[in-house]
Amino acid sequence: MDNSMTNIEAPIKLTDGAVAQLRRLFDEKHVPEGHGLRVGIKGGGCSGFSYILGFDDKKEKDDEYMINGIKVYMEKAHALYLVGIEIDWLDGLNNRGFIFNNPNAKETCGCGTSFSA
């Protein structure tokens, strides 16, 4: 039995729009086999923290989840700030890209990629 994936419920959600866009990017960018979606945070941005979203391989500090068919890696320490977050894809006239709906954020900034906790 393969215990490499966490059996607990994923702490984040990906909307159908985000999943469709991520699958398209996996194909277009020729993401290597074994890589998954990295979701995390880093210090900086207008409000104190910025979101990390990209393709990466699994690191020692990561938890691994399967969300709507997408392999997701997230550092255990980042879960405190990301639990409950929903990642969506907008494709409108004024805004195009991934957006982060974070119920834990005390403040967000107009760019939508920065928050304070």
For each residue, the residues with C-beta under 8 A, 3 or more apart:
1:
2: 5
3:
4: 64
5: 2 64 65 66
6: 10 63 64 65
7:
8:
9:
10: 6 13 65 66 67 72
11: 65 74 79 82 83 84 85
12: 39 65 67 72 74 82 83 84 85 86 87
13: 10 67 85 86 87
14: 18 19 22 67 68 70 72 86 87
15: 18 19 86 87 88 89
16: 19 20 68
17: 20 21 88 89 90 91
18: 14 15 21 22 87 88 89 98
19: 14 15 16 22 23 67 68 69 70
20: 16 17 23 24 89
21: 17 18 24 25 89 98
22: 14 18 19 25 26 37 70
23: 19 20 26 27 69 70
24: 20 21 27 28
25: 21 22 28 29 31 55
26: 22 23 29 31 55
27: 23 24 30
28: 24 25
29: 25 26 55
30: 27
31: 25 26 35 55
32: 35 57
33:
34: 57 58
35: 31 32 55 56 57 71
36: 55 56 57 58 64 70 71 72 73
37: 22 53 54 55 70 71 72 73
38: 52 53 54 55 56 72 73 74
39: 12 51 52 53 72 73 74 78 82 85 87
40: 51 52 74 75 78 82
41: 49 50 51 52 78 81 82
42: 49 50 52
43: 48 49 50
44: 48 49 50 114
45: 48 49 50 109 111 113 114 115
46: 109 110 111 114
47: 105 107 108 109 114 115 116
48: 43 44 45 114 115 116 117
49: 41 42 43 44 45 81 114 115 116 117
50: 41 42 43 44 45 113 114
51: 39 40 41 100 113 114 115
52: 38 39 40 41 42
53: 37 38 39 87 98
54: 37 38
55: 25 26 29 31 35 36 37 38
56: 35 36 38 59 73
57: 32 34 35 36 73
58: 34 36 62 64 73
59: 56 62 73 75
60:
61: 75 76 77
62: 58 59 73 74 75 76
63: 6 73 74 75 76 79
64: 4 5 6 36 58 71 72 73
65: 5 6 10 11 12 71 72 74
66: 5 10 69 70 71 72
67: 10 12 13 14 19 70 72
68: 14 16 19
69: 19 23 66
70: 14 19 22 23 36 37 66 67
71: 35 36 37 64 65 66
72: 10 12 14 36 37 38 39 64 65 66 67
73: 36 37 38 39 56 57 58 59 62 63 64
74: 11 12 38 39 40 62 63 65 78 79 82
75: 40 59 61 62 63 78 79
76: 61 62 63 79
77: 61 80
78: 39 40 41 74 75 81 82
79: 11 63 74 75 76 82 83
80: 77 83
81: 41 49 78 102 104 117
82: 11 12 39 40 41 74 78 79 85 102 104
83: 11 12 79 80 104
84: 11 12 102 103 104
85: 11 12 13 39 82 100 101 102 103 104
86: 12 13 14 15 100 101
87: 12 13 14 15 18 39 53 98 99 100 101
88: 15 17 18 98 99 101
89: 15 17 18 20 21 97 98 99
90: 17 95 96 97 98 99
91: 17 96
92: 95 96
93:
94:
95: 90 92 99 112
96: 90 91 92
97: 89 90
98: 18 21 53 87 88 89 90
99: 87 88 89 90 95 112
100: 51 85 86 87 112 113 115
101: 85 86 87 88
102: 81 82 84 85 105 108 115
103: 84 85
104: 81 82 83 84 85 117
105: 47 102 108 115 116 117
106: 115 116 117
107: 47 115 116
108: 47 102 105 112 114 115
109: 45 46 47 112 113 114 115
110: 46
111: 45 46 114
112: 95 99 100 108 109
113: 45 50 51 100 109
114: 44 45 46 47 48 49 50 51 108 109 111
115: 45 47 48 49 51 100 102 105 106 107 108 109
116: 47 48 49 105 106 107
117: 48 49 81 104 105 106
